[in-house]
């Protein structure tokens, strides 16, 4: 819980240097754990943003609470805005020269 009202959509920018404590557990692969695994394999994590929604209830069950169901559309809109901004930024970035690729 982030301490906000159920159904609140929020953005979490995952930093490449976020380092989880403990060991890697394939059933608890949060972004920081995935990035730590990637770094361990010699990779570099890409810029990453997680669009999340505050739950109303985390007990076992099927379906979304009314607050979370109402937040789906705004969350999708946020993802689309982020994707459009990323696409525009990549289009505006200068292309790498052939010398940079060698």
Helices and strands as residue ranges (DSSP letters): E 9-14, H 31-40, E 48-53, H 66-92, H 98-101
